[in-house]
Amino acid sequence: MKITKDLYQSNLVLLTDFYQLTMAYAYWKSGKGDQEAVFNLFFRKNPFEGGFSLAAGLDYVIDFCRNLKFDAEDLRYLQEMKRKDGAPVFESAFLEYLQNMKFTCDIDAVEEGTVVFPNMPLIRVKGPLIQCQLLETPLLNIINFQTLIATKAARINVAAQGAPVLEFGLRRAQGIDGALAASRASYIGGCTSTSNVMAGKLFGIPVSGTHAHSWIMSFETELEAFEAYAEAFPDQCVFLVDTYDTLHGVKNAIKVGEILRSKGKEMIGIRIDSGDLAYYSVQARQLLDEAGFPNAKIVASNDLDEHIISSLKTQDAAIDVWGVGTKLVTAFDQPALGAVYKLSAIKTIDGAWEPKVKVSQQSMKINIPGVHNVKRYFSNGKAVADMIYLEKQEIDSKGVVIIDPNDPTRRKRLMPAFYKEEDLLKPIFKKGELVYQSPTLHAIREKATHQLEAFDKTHKRLINPHTYPVGLEENLHHLRMELVLKAKKFDDEA
């Protein structure tokens, strides 16, 4: 069972910005509503000053598109909208058009769990202008957040160096759906479990958790609290030891661990949620080992993120498991990805695709024109470069030049014949019909793990990562520059 079956399979067509509806109306009014266009969803900069991002949210997109329709209540609401002069905002004939509208777009997208980079399309939408426009806001809402959180989770797991990371963020997340989406994306990014029981039910994510300080404080003594918890959960005891005095708490945990062992059970470990985690974890490890509990795990929490975990690693902290909450599910140090959705081509009356470009004084804001895809090249199982290219363009197997879209002096030459390659955009919908079989969330998580392994560790550094080469195929670069110069010349003449 998935949240998309409970939430996104209801009608959410009005989950959009008002200007999407006013543009849709203006398209219809001008006779352009059914003219075909291509839009690309992409981001311009990796979040967290990192070297990669991890795509997530496609399953939500699929369910949203499958239910793109206006029902009677939606149309009634739109019908009641008035202009300042009291006239209806939308003509009844336009509302009738929306009522009869059927989703007919082609959608191609990178699969969830794919490592992605700036400027490459994560989703490409091809179809009638009105439908493409109505998809902009919801697609951005879905992909921006889940990709951001999956990326944050992946960075935290890189810092943890293979140690389990538990997602503990429900109580600090941005609302109910924000919490559920964050738990899902965190699992894709490598977390092993969540504290969010609803996410466990809906997505099949393993759930974890033991007790809080309030449990300890409700008893006369800490030892009494540990004994009572062990009586209730003899097979899954992780004791929170820092309510009063951390090291004394470890000693009390050991006492209860010995009682459990006498009954044929084994204490799983302890959790430290405050104080100097490096110092207390080392001291706790020594106490546990000396008492004959070398396999007891030490879990650490307390406002952790990838940088704190990395620092604790360098201090040789004796921490086996990391519990991360607030700074993961809120993407604390960068609360938005900033993905955009731009028109890149429009079909003319004679059926040809006309590439479109948005010009800006900032090179990074000049979009990539045309109907394009992304090829990823591999050598010995390792990703070496990504090339954005026009789909109709024949690729020379003897040599291609990949040009950085923001700095044309940065170029990489490849001989495709010597590399394995993969097109990253996969068909999801054809003429509005779903043609993609969504993998399980566990398969997506596994894909993300394998994807990250295909990239050199220098691209995954937390600070000053090496830039992975992503660029435009030479012909696409020239097309882009030609259109920019043409637009600037037109502007000068005007």
Secondary structure, DSSP 8 states (H G I E B T S, - for coil): --HIIIIITS--TT-S-HHHHHHHHHHHHTT-TT-EEEEEEE-SS-GGG-S-EE---HHHHHHHHHT----HHHHHHHHT-B-TTS-BSS-HHHHHHHHH-----EEEE--TT-EE-TTS-SEEEEEEHHHHHHHHHHHHHHHHHHHHHHHHHHHHHHHHTTS-EEE--GGGSSHHHHHHHHHHHHHHTT--EES-HHHHHHH---B-----HHHHHTSSSHHHHHHHHHHH-TTS-EEE--SS-HHHHHHHHHHHHHHHHHTT----EEEE-SS-HHHHHHHHHHHHHHTT-TT-EEEE-SS--HHHHHHHHHTT----EEEE-HHHHTTTT------EEEEEEEE-TTS-EEE-----SSGGGS---SSEEEEEEEETTEEEEEEEEETTS---TT-EEEE-SS-TT-EEEE-GGGSEEEE--EEEEETTEE------HHHHHHHHHHHHHTS-GGGG-SSS-----EEEEHHHHHHHHHHHHHHHHHHHH-
